Amino acid sequence: KHFSSWISEKIKKYKFIENVDYLVTQKRVARKIGGTIAMEYSLTLRMSEHLCMIQNNDNGFMFRDYFCLME
């Protein structure tokens, strides 16, 4: 799944708040013909931790285990 779709779904589903949990900046990306605007997401550590903990895969398990050990 494309990252922009994935992150938009997670933001909406888990009610993350812009400028609190994450920041979005627009970035111009040059192409051979024309250009495009890309959205760049900067996540807080708290939001990143939440996202890791809700993933239902091996990487999610590994990060959940890591965060539990760090606490």
N, C-alpha and C positions, 0 to 999 in steps of 0.2 A: 504494500500500500504506500502511496506517496506520502511523504512526511507531513506536508501541509494539511492533507485530509485527516491523517491520523491525529495530529496534535489538535486540530480544530475539534474533532470528536471528543477527545479527552478533556479539553478545556470546558466544553459544554456539559459533558456528562458529569464531571466531578466538580463543576462550579469553581474552577480556578479564576482568580481575579487579576486582570491586567494591571500592571504597575504595582502589584502586591506580590503575586506569585511568579509573574513573568513580565518581560518587556518585549515589545515588537518594534523593530526598526525596518524601514524599507531600504533596500540596497539595489542600486542599478547594476545589472549584469550585462556586459557587452557581448554581443554576438557578431558573427561575420556580417550578417545582414540585420541591421536594426539592433534592438536591445530589449530588455525586459526588466520588470521590477520584481525583485524577490523579497519575500518577507523573512527576516532573520529573528529567531526567537532566542531570548536569553532567559533561562529558567533559574529560579532560586534553588538552593540546595534542598529546601523543604519540598518543593514541587517535584524535583527530580527523584527524591526519596519516595514520595507517594506514587509516582509513575512506575518506579521499579517494583514497588510492593504489589501493584495490581496486575502486573504482567503474569500471565499464566503460561510460562515456558521455563526452560532451563536457566536462561540468563536472569529472569525475574527471581527464581529461587536462589541463585547464587548471590544476587544483590540483597535480597531479604535477609539471607544468612549473614552477610557482611555487616549490614546495618544493625542487626541484633547483636552481633559481637562487639561492635563499636559502642553500643549503649552500655 
